[in-house]
Structures are given as structure tokens and as C-alpha cells.
Amino acid sequence: MRPKELLHKYWHWLGLTLFAMLIALAALIAPNRISLLELEREAFAAENQIREKLLEDPQLVTHALTVPGGATQLTELFNDAGFGQRLLRYELYDSKGDLVFTRGLANLRLNRPAIAASINPNRNGATIGLYAGDGTNGPSHFARLHVPINLGSDVHGSLEIYLDQSKQAGVLTSYFGVIALVILALVGAGITIPLALAWTRGRAQRRAREEVLYLQSHDSLTGLANRAKFTERVGQALERIQDDDMHMAVITVNIDRFKELNETLEHQGGDRVLHDIGTRIQHVARDRDIVARLGGDEFAIALTDVAALSDVMAFVHRLGSALTRPFHVNNREVVLTTSLGIALAPADGDTADVLVRHSAIALSRAKLDGGQRMCFYEESMDKAVQQRHTIEQDLRHALRRGEFDVVYQPQYDLKTETPCGSEALIRWHHPQHGIVAPGHFISVAEETGLIVPIGEWVLRQACSDATQWPEHLTVAVNLSPAQFHDGDIAETVADILHETGLAANRLELEITESLLINDTEEVLAKLNRLRELGVRIAMDDFGTGYSSLSYLARFPFSKIKIDQQFVRNMTRDPAMRAIVKTIIALGESLRVTITAEGVETQEQADMLRRLGCPQVQGFLYGRPEKATVHADKTMSDAVSMSQLPKRPSAA
């Protein structure tokens, strides 16, 4: 920085320093000057006092000037004046200036110049001189008083008196020295304190700036690099490996079902798990590797200087061993699984952004495959992600454009061989791709939250269509967990029933066990409010969860639907058949209606009839149809029930 710039930036501190230096200089010089003035004043006072004593006894002075040896009596005069102890020497001179008498010390150093000299303004001709002695064999300070004697026309002369001022000078030096020290201390404090405060404030500001810069590039929870810093460092590492002809692997790590785990942990237990995971990853990684937390429960590792794929696999093995060890949180032992996505450089990308994105795509594939696995990036994955993104964008406009439709699959009573209701199913008529299967867009709608408005539209449309059916037929509508967590589902259902005019007992809402895994008490409270409306509640896909029986004990469902995988395999697998039989028996004991899904063959229908299953649903009894066709068929069935064949044929 140039001097001019420094002066412009720190001019106030420079001014303060110069001012303090002036004060310090004054504090050092002023006491000496003031001490001389005090010694001078004291010398003049002594001279006046001695002169007054001389004037009180003019005969003594005359005797001293005219009679040889008469000057010895002057000693008594000095004693009477109070200067006997301080009298070093005195000399008496006649009118011609000749020395008449002298007494006292003979070794006073008068060859050095006086440190101060002055004329007494009150006495004509009286002068003083202040001298500094050597302080060893003589006084450190003494005064030379020149007192003119003029007692008449005949008596003239002068008296030279040397008074010791060592004691007075010592007192003054000590006194003004203390004052100087106090002034210097105050000046020093006046400079030091602001400087200290400024330095402290500057250090705090520097630390704050450093902390801001640190937080801008690091994760506050784990202390690892954040996404921006990770991308920057990966970019730098890529430049190095290109020069060294080496490879790099970017690994994205995600905790399986972390949201569910986080909801079960208390007192910030989830944060503790994330912190410990970051620590374990750092311990497994090498010093030259790059570790980051990208956000949420997602971490990333960049393995630099990779020579072979075996190096990546060895690291993944070490990482898996480290992360599968139990975590201890709030006196609990937590075991978790992870999914990994891996992108290799330069094969899968030669820039940091591309590598991070490709590793995230591979991770998404690992999660879609069920989690707890590792996937390497493939080009086809990118196409799938782009297709999924396209579906998401189109899905956001589909409801507004009226591209959805509701179809209905009938449910039959096995005893009477007559329809007892229908399940509402959504279909998407894409303007470019035609009919899009629910399996391709429902999961996207769930992830984006679009399932809430779509589900509400299906519910309203199904209730409206069901009002055109015979009154003994029910309509079943699937509810998403998101619809329970977003808003008041009971209020929404009540408004739709009131709007469409459908009787509450004709509406059946189907839920899956995944809804009950988390926030069970809140969900059960909402289910009870729905039952209070008169709506029926059915558990869909029964048997595929983990604790179905506990849910049945806590909430009285109106219906249990047997998952189609059990129905499909029960004719050839005794174990599956035993499960179906058990569920039917469970429904009878709980007085809950049982519906078997996925009935496609007559053999399956006959076996279900023998096992006592009351209701069935599947292609054997009808495929999903539009509302107008379905309404016509249900009306026809209601008019000519007696003419229906005992065994419905596949449609």
C-alpha cells in the first residue's frame, strides 16, 4: 500500500499518535522547567530575606566592611535568617570590588555556566544564578545570590552568598517526576486503550469475516466442505489429474430412510448421526481426498489420484464397514444403511459440475432400486432422469389442461355374484405420449407434492360420478400419505361430500401401511375424524408392511384388501394360500370386510369362494372403464341382476 493511501486510511491514528507524542514531550520537558522556576523563586525569596536582615542591622554590615575580620559576624545573621544549614559559602566585597572576606566551601564549581540566571525585579542590582553541582563531594544544586550593599554614601559593597538547593531540587524533581509519570501514564492509556479497542474490534471483525468465509464454504454441522467448496476443489483436482494422466471417482452417499429415522430420534439425534457420519467418512478418506456434505443427509467424496477401479471398490468396502457400525445417540443404538452413486473421471465427465450431477443420478438409481446398494453412472440413467424431469414439468400443467381422467374397476360380492362397488383409478392422457401409466407418474407426483391437488381432484370426480350409480354401490378412492400431512383431510372430504351430494357411507377411502409408519397418533386421529363423517376406511395392500396387526388393533378399519401378489400365487404356493386364508379368517374374527385384489382367473375366484372371501376385484370381473360406460353397466346390472351369469367372464 502506498504512503499516500496509508495516510488516507490511517490519518486519525497518525494524528492521535503525534498529539500523544507532543504531550509526552511536554510531560518530559515541563517538569524541569517548572523546577528551575521554583528554584529561582526560592532563591529570590532567600535573597530578599537576607537583604532584609542586613538592613535591620546596618552597623553589623558597616563593621564587616570597615573592620578587618568583622565579616565573621555575618554568619550569625545567616543563622538568624534560617539559612545557616544551607549556607555553603559567602564572600564580602568592598565598593571597589575587592574581596574583603570569604568563608565556606572553597571547591564549588563555578567554572561551568549557570543553568539559570535572573535579576531580582524588586531590588536594584540584585541577581541570582542557579548551578548544578557534581552531586558527589558537593551539592547537586546550589544558588549564587548577588546582594548589593548600599547603606549610604560611604558604605558600599556586595555580598555573594552560595545556598545549597539540593534538598529543594530533590523534592521538586520527585514531585514533578510523579506528575510527569502520571501524565505519561494517562497519555499512554489514552493511546493504548483506543488502540487496544480498535485492535480487538479489528480482530473480531477479521474473525467474523473469516467465519463468514468459512460458513460460505463449509457445512456448520459437520465442518466438511459444502457443495460450492466441493465443486471448486474437485475442479482443481481435475486439472491436476489431467496433467498426471490419473483418474478420479466422485461418490455421493445418501442415508436410506433417514427422514423416518430422524423423526424417531429426540434431542437433535438426527444431527448427531449426521455429524458422526461425516467424521467416519473423514477417517476412511485419505488426506488428499475431498469430503463434503452436499445438504440434508447427502455426502460426497472425491477420490483423487485413482489408478484403477479396484482402488474405488476398496474404498467403498472400507466406507461400508465404517457406516454399518452402530451409532450411539441419546442412549440408543442406531443402525442405518446407505446408498451410493459413483461417477468416474474422465469417463463420466471432465468437469466438477458434470461429475457431481452424474454421481447424483447414479445415487437416485440406487435409491429407486430399493436402497442399500451402489450404482455406477451410466448414460441411460441420464436419459431416464431427463424423462422423469419432463414428466414432472408436464405433470404440473396436466391438471389445469384437463388431461386426467378417472376410470373405475368393479368390485364383486362372491356370494351374490353382483357388483358391490368400484375402485377409482386415475389415467393420464398425455397430448404427445398418449396414456401414461400411473406407475410412471404417481411417484413423481408424490415427490413433488403434486399428488395433493391431483388426489383432491380424483376424490371430487369419483364422488360426483358415484352419484349417478345405484345407491347400494360404493366408490373407493386411494389416499396418499401427503394428503394426510398437508392440510385437514377430514375437512376436505366433508366439503367434497357436501358439494357432490354423495352419502358418506358410499365413500371408501383406501390407505396403505406406509401412512401409519410415522406420526401414528396424528394419522389415527385424522382417520377417526373421517369415520365420524360416516366414511369407510380400508387398508390397501395388506400383508406387505411390517406391523399390520398392531394397526388393526388400534384402528377399526371397515375393509382389508389382500395384496394381489398373494392372490396371484396362492393357487400354486401353499404358503401364499395359507396367508390368504389367515387374512380372511382375521377379517371374520374382526368383523371386517375382506376384498381380494388381482383376481384374474376362475381358479383363483373359486379358491377364494371356498376360503370364504366375501369380495373380489380384478380383470376377471372387469377392467377399469370410464365413468359413462361404468354407469351404464351398473344401471344395467341393477335392473337385470337375475339375468347375470353365475361366472362372469373376463373383459
C-alpha positions in Angstrom: 0.0 0.0 0.0 1.4 3.4 -1.0 2.2 6.0 1.7 -0.5 8.3 0.5 -3.0 5.5 0.7 -1.8 4.6 4.2 -2.1 8.3 5.3 -5.6 8.5 3.9 -6.6 5.3 5.6 -4.9 5.8 9.0 -4.8 9.6 9.3 -6.8 9.7 12.5 -4.4 7.3 14.2 -1.4 9.2 13.0 -2.9 12.5 14.3 -3.6 10.8 17.7 0.0 9.5 17.8 1.5 12.9 17.1 -0.7 14.6 19.6 0.3 12.0 22.2 4.0 12.5 21.4 3.6 16.2 21.9 2.0 15.7 25.3 4.7 13.2 26.2 7.4 15.6 25.2 5.8 18.4 27.2 5.5 16.0 30.1 9.3 15.4 30.0 10.4 19.0 29.5 7.8 20.9 31.6 8.8 19.4 35.0 12.5 20.5 34.5 11.5 24.0 33.5 9.0 24.3 36.3 11.6 23.0 38.8 14.0 25.8 37.7 11.3 28.4 38.1 10.6 27.1 41.6 14.3 27.1 42.5 14.6 30.6 41.1 11.7 31.8 43.1 13.1 30.2 46.2 16.5 31.9 45.5 14.9 35.3 45.1 13.0 34.8 48.3 16.2 33.9 50.2 17.9 36.9 48.7 15.1 39.2 49.9 15.1 37.7 53.3 18.9 38.0 53.7 18.8 41.6 52.5 16.1 42.5 55.0 18.2 41.0 57.7 21.2 43.1 56.6 19.1 46.3 56.6 17.9 45.5 60.1 21.5 45.7 61.5 23.4 48.3 59.3 26.2 48.6 62.0 26.9 44.9 61.5 27.3 45.4 57.8 29.4 48.6 58.3 31.6 46.8 60.8 32.0 43.9 58.3 33.1 46.2 55.5 35.3 48.6 57.5 36.9 46.4 60.2 39.2 43.6 59.2 37.7 40.3 60.4 34.4 41.9 61.2 32.6 39.9 58.5 32.7 36.8 60.7 29.6 38.1 62.4 27.6 37.7 59.2 27.4 34.0 60.0 25.1 34.8 62.8 23.0 36.9 60.5 22.6 34.0 58.1 21.7 31.7 61.0 19.1 34.1 62.2 17.6 34.3 58.7 17.3 30.5 58.7 20.0 29.7 56.1 22.8 28.6 58.4 22.4 24.9 57.5 22.2 25.7 53.8 25.0 28.2 53.6 27.8 26.8 51.5 29.9 29.9 51.2 29.7 33.7 51.3 32.0 36.4 50.1 32.1 40.1 51.0 33.3 42.6 48.5 34.0 46.4 49.1 33.0 49.3 46.9 35.9 48.7 44.7 35.0 45.1 44.2 37.9 43.7 46.2 37.3 40.6 48.2 37.2 41.6 51.9 36.2 38.3 53.4 35.2 34.8 52.5 34.1 31.7 54.4 32.8 28.3 53.5 33.5 25.7 50.9 36.3 26.5 48.5 35.6 23.8 46.0 32.3 25.0 44.5 32.4 24.5 40.7 31.7 27.9 39.3 33.5 27.3 36.0 30.5 25.7 34.4 27.8 28.0 33.1 24.7 28.7 35.3 21.6 26.8 34.4 19.6 29.9 35.1 20.3 33.5 36.0 18.0 36.4 36.7 17.8 39.9 38.2 15.6 40.5 41.1 12.9 42.9 39.8 12.3 44.2 43.4 15.9 45.1 44.2 18.1 47.1 42.0 21.3 45.2 41.2 20.4 42.0 43.0 20.9 38.9 40.9 20.8 35.2 41.3 22.4 32.3 39.5 21.5 28.6 39.7 24.1 26.0 39.3 24.2 22.2 39.1 26.9 20.5 41.2 28.5 17.2 40.7 26.5 15.6 43.5 29.4 13.6 44.8 31.5 15.7 47.1 29.3 18.7 46.9 25.7 19.8 46.5 23.7 18.7 43.5 22.2 22.1 43.1 23.1 25.5 44.6 22.2 29.1 44.1 24.6 32.1 43.9 23.0 35.2 45.4 24.5 38.6 44.5 23.3 41.1 47.1 24.4 44.8 46.6 25.1 46.7 49.8 24.4 50.4 49.8 24.0 51.9 53.3 25.0 55.4 52.5 27.4 57.4 50.5 30.3 55.9 52.4 29.3 52.3 52.8 29.2 50.4 49.6 29.9 46.8 48.7 28.3 43.5 47.8 27.7 40.1 49.2 28.0 36.8 47.3 26.1 34.0 49.0 26.0 30.4 47.9 23.0 28.4 49.2 22.5 24.7 49.0 19.4 23.8 47.0 19.9 20.1 46.7 17.0 19.2 49.0 14.6 21.6 47.3 15.7 20.3 43.9 15.2 16.7 45.0 11.7 17.4 46.3 10.8 19.2 43.1 12.3 16.5 41.0 10.3 13.8 42.8 7.1 15.8 42.8 7.2 16.8 39.2 8.6 13.4 38.2 5.4 11.8 39.7 3.3 14.4 37.8 5.2 13.5 34.6 4.7 9.8 35.1 1.0 10.4 35.7 0.7 12.5 32.6 2.7 9.9 30.6 0.5 7.1 32.0 -2.7 9.0 31.1 -1.3 9.7 27.7 -0.3 6.1 27.3 -3.7 4.9 28.4 -5.3 7.5 26.1 -3.4 5.9 23.2 -3.2 2.3 24.3 -6.9 1.9 25.2 -8.3 3.1 21.9 -5.6 1.2 20.0 -6.4 -1.9 22.1 -10.1 -1.4 21.5 -9.5 -0.8 17.8 -7.3 -3.9 17.6 -9.8 -6.0 19.5 -12.6 -4.7 17.3 -10.5 -5.3 14.2 -9.6 -8.8 15.3 -13.3 -9.5 16.0 -14.2 -8.2 12.6 -11.5 -10.3 11.0 -12.7 -13.3 12.9 -16.3 -12.6 11.8 -15.1 -12.2 8.2 -13.2 -15.4 8.5 -16.2 -17.2 10.0 -18.5 -15.9 7.3 -16.0 -17.1 4.6 -15.7 -20.4 6.4 -19.5 -20.8 6.6 -19.7 -19.9 2.9 -17.5 -22.8 2.1 -18.2 -25.3 4.9 -21.1 -27.1 6.5 -21.7 -25.8 10.0 -22.9 -29.1 11.4 -20.1 -31.4 10.2 -17.3 -29.0 9.4 -17.0 -30.5 6.0 -16.8 -28.6 2.7 -20.2 -27.6 1.3 -21.4 -28.2 -2.2 -19.8 -25.0 -3.6 -16.4 -25.7 -2.0 -16.6 -29.3 -3.0 -17.2 -28.4 -6.6 -14.4 -25.9 -6.6 -11.9 -28.4 -5.1 -13.0 -31.1 -7.5 -12.4 -28.8 -10.4 -8.9 -28.0 -9.1 -8.2 -31.8 -8.7 -9.4 -32.5 -12.2 -6.8 -30.1 -13.6 -4.1 -32.0 -11.7 -5.1 -35.5 -12.8 -5.3 -34.4 -16.4 -1.6 -33.5 -16.2 -0.7 -36.7 -14.4 -2.9 -39.0 -16.5 -4.7 -40.2 -13.4 -8.4 -40.8 -12.7 -10.9 -39.6 -10.2 -14.1 -41.0 -8.6 -16.9 -38.9 -7.2 -19.1 -40.8 -4.8 -22.4 -39.5 -3.5 -23.6 -41.1 -0.3 -27.2 -40.9 1.0 -28.8 -42.4 4.1 -31.7 -44.8 3.4 -34.9 -43.7 5.1 -33.2 -41.0 7.1 -36.4 -39.0 7.4 -38.1 -41.8 9.2 -35.0 -42.3 11.4 -34.8 -38.6 12.2 -38.5 -38.5 13.3 -37.8 -41.3 15.8 -34.8 -39.6 17.4 -35.1 -36.9 20.0 -33.0 -34.0 21.2 -31.4 -33.4 17.8 -30.4 -37.0 17.5 -30.5 -36.8 13.7 -27.9 -34.0 13.7 -25.7 -36.1 15.9 -26.0 -39.0 13.4 -25.1 -36.7 10.5 -22.1 -35.3 12.4 -20.8 -38.8 13.3 -21.3 -40.0 9.7 -19.2 -37.0 8.4 -16.5 -37.9 11.0 -16.4 -41.6 9.9 -16.2 -40.6 6.3 -13.2 -38.3 7.0 -11.4 -41.1 8.9 -11.9 -43.5 6.0 -10.8 -41.0 3.3 -7.2 -40.2 2.6 -5.7 -36.8 3.2 -5.7 -35.9 -0.5 -9.3 -36.9 -0.9 -12.1 -34.4 -0.7 -15.1 -34.9 1.6 -18.2 -32.7 1.7 -21.8 -32.6 2.9 -23.9 -31.6 0.0 -27.0 -31.0 2.1 -29.5 -32.9 4.2 -28.4 -36.5 4.6 -26.3 -36.4 1.4 -22.5 -36.6 1.5 -19.9 -36.7 -1.3 -16.3 -38.0 -1.5 -13.9 -37.3 -4.4 -11.2 -39.9 -4.6 -8.3 -38.2 -6.3 -5.3 -39.9 -8.0 -7.2 -43.2 -8.6 -5.1 -45.6 -10.6 -7.6 -48.5 -11.1 -11.2 -49.3 -10.4 -10.0 -51.7 -7.6 -9.0 -48.6 -5.6 -12.6 -47.3 -5.7 -14.0 -50.6 -4.7 -11.5 -50.9 -1.8 -12.6 -47.5 -0.6 -16.3 -48.4 -0.9 -15.7 -51.5 1.1 -13.9 -49.5 3.9 -16.7 -46.9 3.8 -19.4 -49.5 4.1 -17.7 -51.2 7.0 -17.4 -47.8 8.8 -21.0 -46.7 8.2 -22.6 -50.0 9.1 -21.2 -49.9 12.6 -23.9 -48.9 15.1 -24.3 -45.2 16.1 -25.0 -44.4 19.7 -27.4 -41.5 20.1 -29.3 -40.5 23.2 -28.5 -43.8 24.9 -29.9 -45.6 21.8 -28.1 -47.9 19.3 -28.9 -46.8 15.8 -28.0 -48.9 12.7 -28.5 -47.5 9.3 -27.9 -48.3 5.7 -26.7 -46.1 2.8 -26.9 -45.9 -0.9 -24.0 -44.8 -3.2 -23.8 -43.3 -6.6 -20.4 -43.2 -8.4 -19.2 -41.3 -11.4 -15.7 -41.7 -12.8 -13.5 -39.1 -14.4 -12.8 -38.5 -17.2 -15.0 -41.3 -18.5 -18.3 -39.9 -17.0 -17.3 -36.2 -17.2 -14.4 -33.8 -17.2 -15.9 -31.0 -15.2 -16.8 -30.9 -11.5 -20.5 -30.0 -12.1 -21.0 -32.8 -14.5 -19.3 -35.4 -12.2 -21.4 -34.3 -9.2 -24.6 -34.4 -11.2 -23.8 -37.8 -12.7 -23.0 -39.3 -9.3 -26.3 -37.9 -8.0 -28.1 -39.6 -10.9 -26.4 -42.9 -10.1 -27.5 -42.4 -6.5 -31.1 -41.8 -7.5 -31.0 -45.1 -9.4 -29.6 -46.9 -6.3 -32.5 -45.4 -4.2 -35.1 -46.3 -6.8 -33.8 -49.9 -6.8 -34.6 -50.1 -3.1 -31.6 -48.5 -1.4 -28.7 -50.2 0.4 -26.8 -50.6 -2.8 -24.2 -49.0 -5.0 -24.6 -47.8 -8.6 -22.1 -46.6 -11.2 -23.3 -43.9 -13.5 -24.5 -45.0 -17.0 -25.6 -42.8 -19.8 -29.0 -44.4 -19.9 -29.6 -43.1 -16.3 -29.3 -39.6 -17.5 -31.9 -40.2 -20.1 -34.2 -41.6 -17.5 -33.7 -38.6 -15.3 -34.4 -36.3 -18.1 -37.6 -38.2 -18.9 -38.6 -38.0 -15.3 -37.9 -34.3 -15.3 -40.1 -34.0 -18.4 -42.9 -35.9 -16.7 -42.6 -33.6 -13.7 -42.9 -30.5 -15.9 -45.8 -31.9 -17.9 -47.5 -33.1 -14.7 -47.6 -29.5 -13.4 -49.8 -28.5 -16.3 -51.8 -31.7 -16.8 -54.5 -30.9 -14.2 -55.0 -27.4 -15.5 -55.3 -28.7 -19.0 -57.8 -31.4 -18.1 -55.5 -34.3 -19.2 -56.6 -36.6 -16.3 -59.4 -39.0 -16.3 -60.9 -41.3 -13.7 -61.8 -44.9 -14.6 -63.5 -47.5 -12.3 -62.8 -51.1 -11.7 -65.7 -53.1 -10.3 -65.7 -55.0 -7.0 -67.9 -58.0 -6.8 -69.7 -59.9 -4.0 -68.7 -63.5 -4.4 -71.9 -64.8 -2.7 -74.4 -63.0 -4.9 -72.1 -62.6 -8.0 -73.2 -59.0 -8.2 -71.2 -55.7 -8.2 -70.9 -54.0 -4.7 -68.8 -51.1 -5.7 -65.9 -49.8 -7.7 -62.4 -48.5 -7.2 -61.5 -45.2 -8.8 -58.2 -45.2 -10.7 -56.6 -42.2 -12.4 -55.4 -42.2 -16.0 -53.3 -39.5 -17.7 -53.9 -38.8 -21.4 -50.7 -37.1 -22.4 -51.1 -35.0 -25.6 -47.8 -36.4 -27.1 -47.2 -39.7 -25.4 -50.8 -40.9 -25.1 -51.9 -42.8 -22.0 -49.2 -42.6 -19.3 -49.4 -45.5 -16.7 -49.9 -44.4 -13.1 -46.7 -46.2 -12.2 -44.8 -43.7 -14.3 -46.1 -40.5 -12.8 -47.6 -41.2 -9.3 -44.2 -41.5 -7.7 -43.2 -38.2 -9.3 -46.4 -36.6 -8.1 -45.6 -37.9 -4.6 -42.1 -36.5 -4.6 -43.1 -33.1 -5.9 -46.2 -32.7 -3.8 -48.5 -32.5 -6.8 -50.3 -35.6 -5.5 -52.2 -33.4 -3.1 -54.2 -31.3 -5.7 -54.4 -34.4 -8.1 -55.7 -36.6 -5.3 -58.3 -34.0 -4.3 -59.4 -33.8 -7.9 -59.8 -37.6 -8.2 -61.8 -37.6 -4.9 -64.2 -34.9 -6.1 -64.6 -36.5 -9.6 -65.2 -40.0 -8.1 -67.8 -38.7 -5.6 -69.5 -36.8 -8.4 -69.6 -39.9 -10.7 -70.8 -42.2 -8.0 -74.0 -40.1 -7.5 -75.1 -41.5 -10.9 -74.8 -45.1 -9.7 -77.3 -47.2 -7.8 -77.4 -46.3 -4.2 -76.1 -49.6 -2.9 -72.8 -49.3 -4.8 -69.7 -47.7 -3.1 -66.8 -45.9 -4.6 -63.2 -46.5 -3.3 -60.6 -43.8 -3.6 -56.9 -44.1 -2.8 -55.4 -41.5 -0.5 -51.7 -40.5 -0.5 -49.8 -40.0 2.8 -49.1 -36.5 1.5 -52.8 -35.7 1.6 -52.8 -36.6 5.3 -49.8 -34.4 6.2 -50.9 -31.4 4.0 -53.9 -29.8 5.5 -57.0 -31.2 7.1 -58.1 -34.2 5.1 -61.3 -34.7 7.1 -62.4 -31.1 6.2 -61.6 -31.6 2.6 -63.6 -34.9 2.4 -66.6 -33.2 4.2 -66.5 -30.3 1.7 -66.5 -32.6 -1.3 -69.3 -34.8 0.1 -71.4 -31.7 0.7 -70.5 -30.3 -2.8 -71.3 -33.5 -4.7 -74.2 -34.7 -2.5 -72.8 -38.2 -2.2 -73.8 -40.1 1.0 -70.7 -40.5 3.3 -71.4 -44.3 3.7 -70.9 -44.8 0.0 -67.4 -43.4 0.1 -64.5 -45.7 0.9 -61.0 -44.3 1.4 -58.1 -46.6 0.9 -54.8 -46.1 2.7 -51.5 -48.1 2.8 -49.5 -49.1 5.8 -46.7 -46.6 4.9 -49.1 -43.9 6.1 -49.0 -45.4 9.6 -45.3 -45.8 9.9 -44.7 -42.3 11.1 -46.8 -39.9 13.2 -49.2 -42.8 14.0 -51.1 -40.8 16.7 -51.8 -37.9 14.4 -52.8 -40.1 11.5 -55.1 -42.2 13.7 -56.7 -39.0 15.0 -57.5 -37.9 11.4 -58.8 -41.4 10.5 -61.2 -41.2 13.4 -62.5 -37.9 12.3 -63.1 -39.4 8.8 -65.0 -42.3 10.4 -67.1 -39.7 12.4 -68.2 -38.4 9.0 -69.5 -41.8 8.1 -66.8 -42.6 5.6 -65.4 -46.1 5.4 -61.7 -46.7 5.8 -59.9 -49.6 4.0 -56.4 -50.8 4.4 -54.9 -51.5 0.9 -52.1 -54.0 0.1 -52.5 -55.7 3.4 -49.6 -58.0 4.4 -46.8 -56.1 2.6 -45.9 -54.0 5.6 -44.3 -54.7 9.0 -46.8 -54.3 11.7 -50.2 -54.6 10.2 -51.8 -56.4 13.2 -50.9 -53.6 15.6 -52.6 -51.1 13.3 -55.7 -53.3 13.1 -55.8 -53.4 16.9 -55.5 -49.6 17.2 -58.0 -48.6 14.5 -61.2 -50.4 13.4 -60.9 -50.5 9.6 -64.0 -51.1 7.5 -62.2 -53.2 5.0 -58.9 -55.0 4.4 -57.7 -55.6 0.9 -55.4 -58.6 0.3 -52.5 -57.6 -1.9 -52.6 -59.1 -5.4 -49.2 -60.8 -5.0 -50.7 -63.3 -2.5 -53.8 -63.8 -4.7 -51.7 -64.4 -7.9 -49.6 -67.1 -6.3 -52.0 -68.8 -3.9 -53.1 -71.4 -6.4 -49.6 -72.9 -6.7 -47.9 -71.8 -3.5 -49.3 -73.3 -0.2 -47.6 -70.7 1.8 -49.3 -67.9 -0.1 -52.6 -69.8 0.2 -52.2 -70.1 3.9 -51.6 -66.3 4.2 -54.8 -65.6 2.3 -56.7 -68.0 4.4 -55.3 -66.4 7.6 -56.3 -62.9 6.4 -59.8 -64.0 5.6 -60.1 -65.6 9.0 -58.8 -62.5 10.6 -61.4 -60.4 8.8 -64.2 -62.7 10.0 -63.0 -62.5 13.6 -62.7 -58.7 13.5 -65.9 -58.4 11.5 -64.0 -56.5 8.8 -64.9 -56.9 5.1 -62.1 -58.6 3.1 -61.5 -57.8 -0.6 -59.0 -59.9 -2.7 -57.3 -57.8 -5.4 -55.8 -59.0 -8.7 -58.3 -61.9 -9.4 -57.6 -62.8 -13.0 -58.6 -66.5 -13.3 -61.6 -68.6 -12.5 -59.4 -70.9 -10.4 -58.5 -68.0 -8.2 -62.1 -67.0 -7.8 -63.2 -70.5 -6.9 -60.5 -70.9 -4.3 -61.4 -67.6 -2.7 -65.0 -68.6 -2.6 -64.1 -71.8 -0.8 -61.9 -69.9 1.6 -64.8 -67.6 2.5 -63.6 -64.4 0.9 -66.6 -62.1 0.6 -65.4 -59.6 -2.1 -63.1 -59.7 -5.1 -61.6 -57.3 -7.6 -59.6 -58.0 -10.8 -59.6 -58.3 -14.5 -61.8 -61.5 -14.3 -64.7 -59.3 -13.2 -63.9 -56.2 -15.2 -61.2 -53.9 -16.4 -61.1 -50.2 -15.4 -63.7 -48.3 -17.5 -64.7 -44.6 -17.9 -67.4 -43.2 -15.8 -70.1 -43.2 -18.5 -69.6 -46.8 -19.6 -69.3 -47.9 -16.0 -72.5 -46.1 -15.0 -74.4 -47.8 -17.9 -73.2 -51.2 -16.8 -74.0 -50.7 -13.2 -77.5 -49.5 -14.1 -78.0 -52.5 -16.3 -76.8 -54.8 -13.5 -79.2 -53.2 -11.1 -82.2 -53.7 -13.4 -81.4 -57.3 -14.5 -79.5 -58.9 -11.6 -81.3 -62.1 -12.0 -80.2 -62.5 -15.6 -76.4 -62.2 -14.8 -74.3 -65.4 -15.4 -73.1 -67.1 -12.3 -69.5 -66.9 -13.5 -68.6 -63.5 -15.0 -66.3 -63.7 -18.0 -63.0 -61.8 -18.4 -63.5 -58.5 -20.1 
